[in-house]
Amino acid sequence: LQRLRQELEQANAQIGALEETNRKLRQQITNMEQNKQPEIDHEFPPLMGVTQTTKHTNSQASQWAHPLRNRLKKAPVSPETQQRRIAAAARAFQLPSETHGFQYIYVPSRTRQPTGQIHSNLRRFGVDNSRVLDIQYPSRQTIGLLVHNDYVSTLTEKLKSININTINFDPLDPKNINDPKLKDVPTEQKQQLAKELHYKRAQRSIQFIRAPIKFAVARAFHTYGWITLDGLKTVLATKK
């Protein structure tokens, strides 16, 4: 026991000596920083007409010392974007409207545009892209925009203001099967094919819709008969 006490006293003494050494080193560093004078190059004075700037020796002034700090600077949010975010958050605290449900709005398209380009154009037209849940081409020169029933009138008005009129399009109509290879196929078979294609598009669109909206869309599609009960259960099974 006496030996352990001696070893403990020696350890405490060493710790005290290290702490004293550390304190002296810190004091020396502080004195050096306070007494440090800016270096002036007398042999190479600054050029005439060039403003000489003070060199910052502190690492806080370097953009390379804090790459994450500079990277995390966010671009200012526009008032329109902020308002849309507030409206989207507020909808989570509201009861479902009487017109609850979703539908496709169909508009003509001269050429087949990439989805990103369609979103860019809709943004220019003043359309809130967060309300457009899916974009598809159900037939040649036809674009389908999936939106909530509450946004249908707003979307159609914005499109109409720039001379874009919606069209009456029935994806289940066999007349919309435009494949030349199926020209001589009976109407009944075309009608069945139109249903199958529409059901596949509905299932595919649900996969790309973000949660939790996708679950509401899946329930609506099942109500419309666009997906089966097993298909609905498969989607709902992904809910965490």
C-alpha positions, 0 to 999 in steps of 0.5 A: 500500500505504501508503494502505491501511495508513492507511485501515486504521488510521483504521478501527480507530481509529473502531471503537475509539471506537465501542466506547468510546462503547458501553461508556459508554452501557451503564454509564450505563444500568446506573447509571440502573437501579440508582439508579432509585427507585419512583415514589410518587404523593403527590397520589393515595394508595392507597385505604383497604383496598386492598393496594398491589402493587409494579409490576414494571418488568422485562419478564420479569414481563409476560405480554404480553412473552412470549406464546409462553412462556405459550402453551406451558404444557401442561396436566398429563397425567393418570396414566391418559393417561400410562399409555396413552401408555407402553403405546402406545409399548411396543407398537412394541417387541413382536412381533405377537401370535398373534391379530394382526388387526382386527375390527369390534365391533357394538353397538346404537344408538338414534339416529345419534350424531356420531363425536365424541359416540361417542368422548366416551361411550366415554371415560366408559365407560373405553374407550381411544379410541386403540384404537378405529380406526374408527367406522361405521354399517353399518346402521340402529341399528348402530354398528361399532367397529374394534379390534385383536383383542387389545383385543376382550375388554377392549372387550366387558367394559367395555361389558358392565359398563354393560349394553351388549351386542355384537350379531351383525351380518354386514355381508355379509348381504343382510338388512341392506339396509334401503332401502325402494326395494330391497324387491323386489330379488332376494336375489342382487342385495342380497347383491352390493350388501351386499358393495359397500357393505362394501368401500366402507366398508372403503376409506373407513375406511383413509383416516382411520386414522393411519399406520403402523397404517393399513398393518397394517389394509389388509393385514388387510382384504386378507386378509379380502377386503374390499379388492382387491390394487390397493387394498392397493398404493395404500395402501402406496404412501403409505408414506414 
